Amino acid sequence: MTGDERTADLEPELRSYGVSVEAIDEGDPLELTYMTAFPGREIHRGEIGRALNALIDQAEADEWEPVRVEGTVVRAPGDVLGTWRAEAEWFEALMSYEISETEFSTRVLETVSHEAENGDEGDDRSEPDPEADR
């Protein structure tokens, strides 16, 4: 199976795990954009887990060669909620039992970054202060 065929098989696998795939760009890194079912202020950890489980299952079945994965979560097309990533080495360490599922998850969750509102930087997503303009 070629790399193109392997990547083409990822989208239906991700969808079968409940991931609403908007785009997959093959290569290294694998760029995955999906629409969240939970369009709040933060990326839903369960959705990250479902996406990763789909990829892990594909890798364990020798249907996907782990590469760095860069996840982008959108509320709607063009409305980015945030991003996360998983390194190829983390997948390999997990599958060879060098790290636990908890350690793998912790590493991924440490990469989560939320888009700032109104062009502000950082993860502070507090509501605007109506008293500030007085």
DSSP file with accessible surface (Angstrom, degrees, kcal/mol):
  #  RESIDUE AA STRUCTURE BP1 BP2  ACC     N-H-->O    O-->H-N    N-H-->O    O-->H-N    TCO  KAPPA ALPHA  PHI   PSI    X-CA   Y-CA   Z-CA
    1    1 A M              0   0  124      0, 0.0     2,-0.1     0, 0.0     0, 0.0   0.000 360.0 360.0 360.0 131.9    0.0    0.0    0.0
    2    2 A T     >  -     0   0   76      1,-0.1     4,-2.4     4,-0.0     5,-0.2  -0.346 360.0-105.9 -80.2 167.2    1.4    3.4   -0.9
    3    3 A G  H  > S+     0   0   47      1,-0.2     4,-2.5     2,-0.2     5,-0.2   0.886 121.1  54.2 -59.2 -39.1    1.5    6.4    1.4
    4    4 A D  H  > S+     0   0   97      2,-0.2     4,-2.4     1,-0.2    -1,-0.2   0.925 109.6  46.5 -62.4 -44.6   -1.3    8.0   -0.6
    5    5 A E  H  > S+     0   0  103      2,-0.2     4,-1.5     1,-0.2    -2,-0.2   0.898 111.5  52.4 -65.1 -38.9   -3.6    5.0   -0.2
    6    6 A R  H  X S+     0   0   49     -4,-2.4     4,-0.6     1,-0.2     3,-0.2   0.938 111.9  44.8 -62.7 -45.9   -2.7    4.8    3.5
    7    7 A T  H >X S+     0   0   22     -4,-2.5     3,-1.4     1,-0.2     4,-0.8   0.909 108.5  57.2 -66.4 -38.9   -3.7    8.4    4.1
    8    8 A A  H 3< S+     0   0   65     -4,-2.4     3,-0.3     1,-0.3    -1,-0.2   0.837 104.0  54.7 -61.1 -29.7   -6.8    8.1    2.0
    9    9 A D  H 3X S+     0   0   65     -4,-1.5     4,-1.2    -3,-0.2    -1,-0.3   0.651  94.6  70.8 -77.4 -15.5   -7.9    5.3    4.4
   10   10 A L  H <X S+     0   0    1     -3,-1.4     4,-3.1    -4,-0.6     5,-0.3   0.895  88.0  60.5 -70.3 -39.5   -7.5    7.5    7.4
   11   11 A E  H  X S+     0   0   74     -4,-0.8     4,-2.7    -3,-0.3     5,-0.2   0.950 107.5  42.5 -59.3 -50.3  -10.5    9.8    6.8
   12   12 A P  H  > S+     0   0   79      0, 0.0     4,-2.2     0, 0.0    -1,-0.2   0.892 114.9  52.4 -64.1 -33.5  -13.1    7.0    6.9
   13   13 A E  H  X S+     0   0   50     -4,-1.2     4,-0.8     2,-0.2    -2,-0.2   0.942 110.7  46.6 -65.3 -44.9  -11.4    5.5    9.9
   14   14 A L  H ><>S+     0   0    1     -4,-3.1     5,-2.1     1,-0.2     3,-1.0   0.926 111.7  51.3 -62.1 -43.4  -11.4    8.9   11.7
   15   15 A R  H ><5S+     0   0  115     -4,-2.7     3,-2.1    -5,-0.3    -1,-0.2   0.883 103.0  59.2 -62.0 -36.2  -15.1    9.4   10.8
   16   16 A S  H 3<5S+     0   0   81     -4,-2.2    -1,-0.3     1,-0.3    -2,-0.2   0.748 103.2  53.6 -66.3 -19.0  -15.9    5.9   12.2
   17   17 A Y  T <<5S-     0   0   61     -3,-1.0    -1,-0.3    -4,-0.8    -2,-0.2   0.263 128.2 -99.7 -93.9   6.5  -14.6    7.1   15.5
   18   18 A G  T < 5S+     0   0   47     -3,-2.1     2,-0.6     1,-0.3    -3,-0.2   0.665  75.2 143.8  86.3  17.5  -16.9   10.2   15.4
   19   19 A V      < -     0   0    5     -5,-2.1     2,-1.7    -6,-0.1    -1,-0.3  -0.816  47.0-141.6 -93.7 121.3  -14.3   12.7   14.2
   20   20 A S  E     -A   35   0A  50     -2,-0.6    15,-2.7    15,-0.6     2,-0.2  -0.592  24.4-154.2 -84.6  83.0  -15.9   15.2   11.8
   21   21 A V  E     +A   34   0A   1     -2,-1.7    13,-0.3    13,-0.2     3,-0.1  -0.375  26.4 172.4 -65.9 126.7  -13.0   15.5    9.3
   22   22 A E  E    S-     0   0A  86     11,-3.1     2,-0.3     1,-0.4    12,-0.2   0.750  70.3  -9.6 -97.6 -38.3  -12.9   18.8    7.4
   23   23 A A  E     -A   33   0A  40     10,-2.0    10,-2.9     2,-0.0     2,-0.4  -0.970  50.1-163.9-160.4 146.3   -9.5   18.2    5.8
   24   24 A I  E     -A   32   0A  32     -2,-0.3     2,-0.6     8,-0.2     8,-0.2  -0.988   8.4-165.1-131.9 124.2   -6.5   15.8    5.9
   25   25 A D  E     -A   31   0A  85      6,-2.7     6,-2.4    -2,-0.4    -2,-0.0  -0.955  20.4-139.6-110.2 115.7   -3.2   16.8    4.3
   26   26 A E        +     0   0  100     -2,-0.6     2,-0.3     4,-0.2   -22,-0.1  -0.105  55.7  60.1 -67.2 168.3   -1.0   13.8    3.9
   27   27 A G  S    S-     0   0   40    -24,-0.1    40,-0.1     3,-0.1    -2,-0.0  -0.693  92.8 -20.5 114.5-165.3    2.7   13.9    4.5
   28   28 A D  S    S+     0   0  121     -2,-0.3     2,-0.1     1,-0.2    41,-0.1  -0.937 132.6  33.5-125.0 101.5    4.9   14.6    7.5
   29   29 A P  S    S-     0   0   35      0, 0.0     2,-0.6     0, 0.0    40,-0.2   0.427  92.2-141.1 -85.9 160.3    3.4   16.1    9.4
   30   30 A L  E     - b   0  69A   3     38,-3.0    40,-2.8    -2,-0.1     2,-0.7  -0.768  18.0-151.2 -81.3 121.0   -0.1   14.8    8.9
   31   31 A E  E     -Ab  25  70A  81     -6,-2.4    -6,-2.7    -2,-0.6     2,-0.5  -0.900  15.5-175.5-103.1 116.5   -2.4   17.8    9.1
   32   32 A L  E     -Ab  24  71A   1     38,-2.4    40,-2.8    -2,-0.7     2,-0.5  -0.951   6.6-175.7-115.4 123.9   -5.8   17.0   10.4
   33   33 A T  E     +Ab  23  72A  35    -10,-2.9   -11,-3.1    -2,-0.5   -10,-2.0  -0.989  12.9 170.9-117.8 128.5   -8.6   19.6   10.6
   34   34 A Y  E     -Ab  21  73A   1     38,-2.3    40,-2.6    -2,-0.5     2,-0.5  -0.979  33.1-118.8-138.8 152.5  -11.9   18.6   12.2
   35   35 A M  E     -Ab  20  74A  47    -15,-2.7   -15,-0.6    -2,-0.3    40,-0.2  -0.775  33.3-129.5 -90.7 128.6  -15.1   20.3   13.3
   36   36 A T        -     0   0   10     38,-2.7   -17,-0.0    -2,-0.5    -1,-0.0  -0.455   9.7-152.7 -76.5 148.6  -15.9   20.0   17.0
   37   37 A A  S    S+     0   0   73      1,-0.2    -1,-0.1    -2,-0.1    38,-0.1   0.416  95.9  58.9 -91.0  -2.4  -19.2   18.8   18.3
   38   38 A F        -     0   0   89      2,-0.0     2,-2.1     6,-0.0    -1,-0.2  -0.690  68.0-179.9-127.3  75.3  -18.4   20.9   21.4
   39   39 A P        +     0   0   78      0, 0.0     4,-0.1     0, 0.0    36,-0.1  -0.129  38.6 120.4 -79.8  49.2  -17.9   24.5   20.2
   40   40 A G  S    S-     0   0   43     -2,-2.1    -2,-0.0     2,-0.4     4,-0.0   0.235  83.7 -72.0 -85.1-145.2  -17.2   26.0   23.6
   41   41 A R  S    S+     0   0  105      2,-0.1     2,-0.3     1,-0.0    -1,-0.0   0.637 110.7  45.1 -89.1 -20.7  -14.1   27.8   24.7
   42   42 A E  S    S-     0   0  135     -4,-0.1    -2,-0.4    72,-0.1     2,-0.2  -0.941  89.8 -98.1-128.3 153.7  -11.8   24.8   24.9
   43   43 A I        -     0   0   11     -2,-0.3     2,-0.5    38,-0.1    -2,-0.1  -0.436  44.5-114.9 -66.2 135.4  -11.0   21.8   22.8
   44   44 A H    >>  -     0   0   66      1,-0.2     4,-1.4    -2,-0.2     3,-0.5  -0.627  17.9-150.4 -76.6 120.5  -12.9   18.8   24.0
   45   45 A R  H 3> S+     0   0  176     -2,-0.5     4,-2.5     1,-0.2    -1,-0.2   0.842  93.7  60.5 -62.3 -34.9  -10.3   16.2   25.2
   46   46 A G  H 3> S+     0   0   31      1,-0.2     4,-2.3     2,-0.2    -1,-0.2   0.865 102.4  52.1 -62.3 -35.5  -12.6   13.3   24.3
   47   47 A E  H <> S+     0   0    5     -3,-0.5     4,-2.2     2,-0.2    -1,-0.2   0.899 108.3  50.3 -68.0 -39.6  -12.5   14.3   20.6
   48   48 A I  H  X S+     0   0    4     -4,-1.4     4,-2.7     1,-0.2     5,-0.2   0.947 110.8  51.3 -59.8 -45.4   -8.7   14.5   20.7
   49   49 A G  H  X S+     0   0   27     -4,-2.5     4,-2.9     1,-0.2    -2,-0.2   0.896 108.2  50.3 -59.4 -42.2   -8.8   11.0   22.2
   50   50 A R  H  X S+     0   0   79     -4,-2.3     4,-2.1     2,-0.2    -1,-0.2   0.922 111.6  48.2 -63.9 -42.7  -11.1    9.6   19.5
   51   51 A A  H  X S+     0   0    0     -4,-2.2     4,-2.0     1,-0.2    -2,-0.2   0.940 114.5  45.9 -62.3 -45.2   -8.8   11.0   16.7
   52   52 A L  H  X S+     0   0    8     -4,-2.7     4,-3.1     1,-0.2     5,-0.2   0.900 109.8  53.9 -66.5 -40.1   -5.7    9.6   18.4
   53   53 A N  H  X S+     0   0   83     -4,-2.9     4,-2.7    -5,-0.2    -1,-0.2   0.899 107.4  51.7 -61.8 -38.7   -7.3    6.2   19.0
   54   54 A A  H  X S+     0   0    0     -4,-2.1     4,-2.1    -5,-0.2    -1,-0.2   0.935 113.2  44.6 -61.6 -44.2   -8.3    6.0   15.3
   55   55 A L  H  X S+     0   0    0     -4,-2.0     4,-2.6     2,-0.2    -2,-0.2   0.914 113.0  50.5 -68.1 -41.4   -4.7    6.7   14.3
   56   56 A I  H  X S+     0   0   14     -4,-3.1     4,-3.0     1,-0.2     5,-0.2   0.932 110.4  49.9 -61.6 -45.8   -3.2    4.3   16.9
   57   57 A D  H  X S+     0   0   60     -4,-2.7     4,-1.6     1,-0.2    -1,-0.2   0.906 111.4  48.8 -60.5 -40.6   -5.5    1.5   15.7
   58   58 A Q  H  <>S+     0   0   19     -4,-2.1     5,-3.3    -5,-0.2     6,-0.8   0.903 112.5  48.2 -65.4 -40.5   -4.5    2.2   12.1
   59   59 A A  H ><5S+     0   0   12     -4,-2.6     3,-1.6     4,-0.2    -2,-0.2   0.918 110.5  50.7 -66.2 -42.7   -0.8    2.1   13.1
   60   60 A E  H 3<5S+     0   0  115     -4,-3.0    -1,-0.2     1,-0.3    -2,-0.2   0.817 109.5  51.2 -65.6 -28.1   -1.2   -1.1   15.1
   61   61 A A  T 3<5S-     0   0   58     -4,-1.6    -1,-0.3    -5,-0.2    -2,-0.2   0.347 117.1-117.2 -86.6   5.5   -2.9   -2.7   12.1
   62   62 A D  T < 5S+     0   0  105     -3,-1.6    -3,-0.2     2,-0.2    -2,-0.1   0.827  85.6 117.8  59.7  34.3    0.1   -1.6    9.9
   63   63 A E  S   <S+     0   0   65     -5,-3.3     2,-0.3     1,-0.3    -4,-0.2   0.447  73.8  34.7-103.6  -7.5   -2.3    0.7    7.9
   64   64 A W        -     0   0   10     -6,-0.8    -1,-0.3    -5,-0.1    -2,-0.2  -0.966  69.8-140.8-150.0 132.3   -0.6    3.9    8.9
   65   65 A E        -     0   0  104     -2,-0.3    -6,-0.1    -3,-0.1    23,-0.0  -0.850  39.2-113.1 -91.8 116.2    3.1    4.8    9.5
   66   66 A P        +     0   0   10      0, 0.0     2,-0.3     0, 0.0    22,-0.1  -0.241  46.9 161.2 -57.0 133.4    3.2    7.2   12.4
   67   67 A V        -     0   0   25     19,-0.1     2,-0.1    20,-0.1   -39,-0.1  -0.844  53.6 -64.7-135.0 172.3    4.3   10.7   11.7
   68   68 A R        -     0   0   76     -2,-0.3   -38,-3.0    19,-0.1     2,-0.5  -0.416  53.2-150.6 -59.7 135.4    3.9   14.0   13.5
   69   69 A V  E     -bC  30  86A   0     17,-3.2    17,-2.2   -40,-0.2     2,-0.6  -0.952  10.0-165.5-113.8 128.8    0.2   14.9   13.6
   70   70 A E  E     -bC  31  85A  65    -40,-2.8   -38,-2.4    -2,-0.5     2,-0.4  -0.960  12.3-161.3-114.7 109.8   -0.9   18.5   13.8
   71   71 A G  E     -bC  32  84A   1     13,-2.8    13,-2.1    -2,-0.6     2,-0.5  -0.790   8.5-170.1 -96.0 134.0   -4.6   18.8   14.8
   72   72 A T  E     -bC  33  83A  39    -40,-2.8   -38,-2.3    -2,-0.4     2,-0.5  -0.995   8.9-156.8-121.7 126.0   -6.6   21.9   14.1
   73   73 A V  E     -bC  34  82A   0      9,-3.0     8,-3.0    -2,-0.5     9,-1.5  -0.897  11.3-170.0-106.9 126.6  -10.1   22.0   15.7
   74   74 A V  E     -bC  35  80A   7    -40,-2.6   -38,-2.7    -2,-0.5     6,-0.2  -0.886  26.2-156.5-117.6 148.1  -12.7   24.3   14.2
   75   75 A R  E    S-     0   0A  54      4,-3.2     5,-0.1     1,-0.4    -1,-0.1   0.784  89.8 -13.5 -81.7 -36.8  -16.1   25.5   15.4
   76   76 A A  E >  S- C   0  79A  41      3,-0.7     3,-2.9   -41,-0.0    -1,-0.4  -0.934 105.8 -56.5-154.0 163.6  -17.2   26.2   11.8
   77   77 A P  T 3  S+     0   0  100      0, 0.0     3,-0.1     0, 0.0   -42,-0.0  -0.258 129.3   6.9 -51.8 124.8  -15.2   26.5    8.6
   78   78 A G  T 3  S+     0   0   79      1,-0.1     2,-0.9    -3,-0.0    -4,-0.0   0.343 103.2 107.0  85.0  -6.6  -12.6   29.2    9.2
   79   79 A D  E <   -C   76   0A  69     -3,-2.9    -4,-3.2     0, 0.0    -3,-0.7  -0.776  57.7-160.9-107.8  87.7  -13.4   29.5   12.9
   80   80 A V  E     -C   74   0A  43     -2,-0.9    -6,-0.3    -6,-0.2     3,-0.1  -0.538  18.0-177.0 -77.0 126.9  -10.4   27.9   14.6
   81   81 A L  E     -     0   0A   0     -8,-3.0    34,-2.4     1,-0.3     2,-0.3   0.849  60.5 -63.6 -85.0 -42.3  -10.9   26.9   18.3
   82   82 A G  E     -CD  73 114A   0     -9,-1.5    -9,-3.0    32,-0.3    -1,-0.3  -0.986  45.3-107.2 175.2-173.5   -7.4   25.6   18.8
   83   83 A T  E     +CD  72 113A  48     30,-2.9    30,-2.6    -2,-0.3     2,-0.3  -0.900  19.5 179.3-137.5 163.2   -4.6   23.2   17.9
   84   84 A W  E     -C   71   0A   5    -13,-2.1   -13,-2.8    -2,-0.3     2,-0.3  -0.947  10.4-155.7-153.2 167.1   -2.8   20.2   19.3
   85   85 A R  E     -C   70   0A  82     23,-0.5     2,-0.4    -2,-0.3   -15,-0.2  -0.981   8.8-159.4-146.7 160.2    0.0   17.9   18.1
   86   86 A A  E     -C   69   0A   0    -17,-2.2   -17,-3.2    -2,-0.3     2,-0.2  -0.985  23.1-132.4-139.5 128.1    1.3   14.4   18.6
   87   87 A E    >>  -     0   0   32     -2,-0.4     4,-1.4   -19,-0.2     3,-0.8  -0.529  16.6-124.7 -81.7 148.5    4.9   13.4   17.7
   88   88 A A  H 3> S+     0   0   11      1,-0.3     4,-2.3     2,-0.2     5,-0.2   0.893 112.0  58.8 -56.7 -39.1    5.7   10.3   15.7
   89   89 A E  H 3> S+     0   0  116      1,-0.2     4,-2.6     2,-0.2    -1,-0.3   0.821 100.8  55.7 -62.9 -31.3    8.0    9.2   18.5
   90   90 A W  H <> S+     0   0   37     -3,-0.8     4,-2.3     2,-0.2    -1,-0.2   0.908 107.7  47.7 -68.6 -42.1    5.2    9.3   21.0
   91   91 A F  H  X S+     0   0    0     -4,-1.4     4,-2.6     2,-0.2    -2,-0.2   0.934 114.1  47.7 -60.4 -46.7    3.1    6.9   18.9
   92   92 A E  H  X S+     0   0   86     -4,-2.3     4,-1.6     1,-0.2     6,-0.2   0.913 111.7  49.2 -63.1 -42.5    6.1    4.6   18.5
   93   93 A A  H  <>S+     0   0   10     -4,-2.6     5,-2.8     2,-0.2     6,-1.1   0.900 112.2  49.4 -64.4 -39.0    6.9    4.7   22.2
   94   94 A L  H ><5S+     0   0   17     -4,-2.3     3,-1.6     1,-0.2    -2,-0.2   0.946 111.3  47.8 -64.1 -47.5    3.2    3.9   23.1
   95   95 A M  H 3<5S+     0   0   49     -4,-2.6    -1,-0.2     1,-0.3    -2,-0.2   0.760 112.6  48.8 -70.2 -22.2    3.0    1.0   20.7
   96   96 A S  T 3<5S-     0   0   58     -4,-1.6    -1,-0.3    -5,-0.2    -2,-0.2   0.254 115.1-116.1 -98.6  11.6    6.3   -0.5   22.0
   97   97 A Y  T < 5S+     0   0  202     -3,-1.6    -3,-0.2     2,-0.2    -2,-0.1   0.715  80.2 125.8  63.4  25.3    5.1   -0.1   25.6
   98   98 A E  S   <S+     0   0  148     -5,-2.8     2,-0.3    -6,-0.2    -4,-0.2   0.736  78.2  25.7 -81.7 -25.8    7.9    2.4   26.4
   99   99 A I  S    S-     0   0   25     -6,-1.1    -2,-0.2    -9,-0.1    -1,-0.1  -0.950  86.1-116.8-132.3 156.9    5.2    4.9   27.6
  100  100 A S     >  -     0   0   64     -2,-0.3     4,-2.6     1,-0.1     5,-0.2  -0.380  29.9-107.9 -85.0 168.2    1.7    4.4   29.0
  101  101 A E  H  > S+     0   0  153      1,-0.2     4,-2.7     2,-0.2     5,-0.2   0.878 122.5  54.9 -61.4 -35.8   -1.5    5.6   27.5
  102  102 A T  H  > S+     0   0  104      2,-0.2     4,-2.6     1,-0.2    -1,-0.2   0.922 108.3  46.9 -64.1 -44.2   -1.6    8.1   30.3
  103  103 A E  H  > S+     0   0   76      2,-0.2     4,-2.5     1,-0.2    -2,-0.2   0.917 112.4  50.6 -64.2 -42.6    1.8    9.5   29.4
  104  104 A F  H  X S+     0   0    5     -4,-2.6     4,-2.1     1,-0.2    -2,-0.2   0.957 112.7  46.3 -58.4 -50.0    0.9    9.6   25.7
  105  105 A S  H  X S+     0   0   56     -4,-2.7     4,-3.0     1,-0.2     5,-0.2   0.903 110.8  52.8 -60.4 -42.9   -2.3   11.5   26.5
  106  106 A T  H  X S+     0   0   55     -4,-2.6     4,-2.0     1,-0.2    -1,-0.2   0.924 108.1  50.8 -60.5 -44.1   -0.4   13.9   28.9
  107  107 A R  H  < S+     0   0   68     -4,-2.5     4,-0.4     2,-0.2    -1,-0.2   0.918 113.2  45.1 -60.2 -44.8    2.1   14.7   26.2
  108  108 A V  H >< S+     0   0    1     -4,-2.1     3,-2.0     1,-0.2   -23,-0.5   0.948 111.3  52.0 -65.3 -47.3   -0.5   15.5   23.7
  109  109 A L  H >< S+     0   0   50     -4,-3.0     3,-1.2     1,-0.3    -1,-0.2   0.823 100.8  62.9 -62.0 -28.3   -2.6   17.6   26.1
  110  110 A E  T 3< S+     0   0  151     -4,-2.0    -1,-0.3     1,-0.2    -2,-0.2   0.684 100.7  54.4 -68.4 -15.2    0.4   19.6   27.0
  111  111 A T  T <  S+     0   0   25     -3,-2.0    -1,-0.2    -4,-0.4    -2,-0.2   0.532  78.5 121.9 -93.9  -8.0    0.5   20.8   23.3
  112  112 A V    <   -     0   0   29     -3,-1.2     2,-0.4    -4,-0.4   -28,-0.2  -0.338  37.8-178.8 -62.4 132.2   -3.1   22.1   23.3
  113  113 A S  E     -D   83   0A  52    -30,-2.6   -30,-2.9    -2,-0.1     2,-0.4  -1.000  14.8-146.8-133.9 131.0   -3.3   25.7   22.3
  114  114 A H  E     -D   82   0A  22     -2,-0.4   -32,-0.3   -32,-0.2     2,-0.1  -0.806  24.7-110.8-100.0 141.2   -6.5   27.7   22.1
  115  115 A E        -     0   0   88    -34,-2.4     2,-0.2    -2,-0.4     6,-0.1  -0.431  35.0-121.1 -65.6 138.0   -7.1   30.5   19.7
  116  116 A A    >   -     0   0   24      4,-0.2     3,-0.6    -2,-0.1     2,-0.2  -0.546  23.3-120.4 -80.3 145.8   -7.2   33.9   21.3
  117  117 A E  G >  S+     0   0   62      7,-0.3     3,-2.1     1,-0.2    -1,-0.1  -0.593  89.7   9.0 -82.5 149.4  -10.4   36.0   20.9
  118  118 A N  G 3  S-     0   0  138      1,-0.3    -1,-0.2    -2,-0.2     3,-0.1   0.804 131.1 -62.3  54.6  32.3  -10.1   39.4   19.3
  119  119 A G  G <  S+     0   0   67     -3,-0.6    -1,-0.3     1,-0.2    -2,-0.1   0.521  95.2 144.3  77.2   2.9   -6.5   38.9   18.2
  120  120 A D    <   -     0   0  102     -3,-2.1    -1,-0.2     1,-0.1    -4,-0.2  -0.459  46.2-125.3 -72.9 150.4   -5.3   38.6   21.8
  121  121 A E        +     0   0  176     -2,-0.1     3,-0.3    -3,-0.1    -4,-0.1  -0.580  63.2  28.7 -92.5 156.7   -2.4   36.1   22.4
  122  122 A G  S    S-     0   0   42     -2,-0.2    -2,-0.0     1,-0.2    -9,-0.0  -0.305  95.4 -66.7  96.4-175.8   -2.4   33.3   24.8
  123  123 A D  S    S+     0   0   88     -2,-0.1     2,-0.9    -7,-0.1    -1,-0.2   0.344  85.2 119.4 -98.5   2.7   -5.0   31.0   26.4
  124  124 A D        +     0   0  119     -3,-0.3    -7,-0.3     1,-0.1    -4,-0.1  -0.605  31.5 170.2 -74.7 109.0   -6.8   33.7   28.5
  125  125 A R        +     0   0   25     -2,-0.9    -1,-0.1    -9,-0.1    -3,-0.0  -0.144  18.2 149.6-113.4  36.1  -10.3   33.5   27.1
  126  126 A S        -     0   0   74      1,-0.1    -9,-0.1    -9,-0.1     3,-0.1  -0.292  53.0 -97.7 -70.2 157.7  -12.0   35.7   29.6
  127  127 A E        -     0   0  116      1,-0.1    -1,-0.1     0, 0.0    -2,-0.0  -0.394  47.3 -93.4 -71.4 150.2  -15.0   37.8   28.7
  128  128 A P        -     0   0   89      0, 0.0    -1,-0.1     0, 0.0     3,-0.1  -0.307  38.1-117.2 -62.9 147.6  -14.4   41.5   27.9
  129  129 A D    >   -     0   0   99      1,-0.2     3,-1.4    -3,-0.1     4,-0.4  -0.786  17.8-160.1 -89.7 112.9  -14.8   43.9   30.8
  130  130 A P  G >  S+     0   0  100      0, 0.0     3,-0.6     0, 0.0    -1,-0.2   0.759  91.4  59.6 -66.2 -20.1  -17.7   46.3   30.1
  131  131 A E  G >  S+     0   0  109      1,-0.2     3,-1.5     2,-0.1    -2,-0.0   0.658  84.4  81.5 -79.3 -15.3  -16.3   48.7   32.7
  132  132 A A  G <  S+     0   0   70     -3,-1.4    -1,-0.2     1,-0.3     0, 0.0   0.781  87.1  53.6 -64.4 -29.1  -13.0   49.0   30.9
  133  133 A D  G <         0   0  155     -3,-0.6    -1,-0.3    -4,-0.4    -2,-0.1   0.449 360.0 360.0 -87.1   0.0  -14.3   51.6   28.4
  134  134 A R    <         0   0  224     -3,-1.5    -3,-0.0    -4,-0.1     0, 0.0  -0.463 360.0 360.0 -87.8 360.0  -15.6   54.0   31.0
